[in-house]
């Protein structure tokens, strides 16, 4: 979705505008919409370490426990991409540290 792209590229102002206007270009609930890999905007924000995006999405109600097609959560993505600050923020917002993916990786 447009929100996925804005988050992935770090376009905070555009992401904020899309969320504010209820971005619904390709999905019913755009903030928690899953792309072809099952990832949400929060997965990409965590993966890229876009702290402003993570905070924006989490405070607007993005599902912090959502899983992609491999069973990976945003916390898992932040961890495998070595995004320490993202890991910290997700943990502070209640991300589950014991969430295994579909290959039983923690």
Order of alpha helices (4+ residues) and beta strands (2+ residues): alpha-alpha-alpha-alpha-alpha-alpha
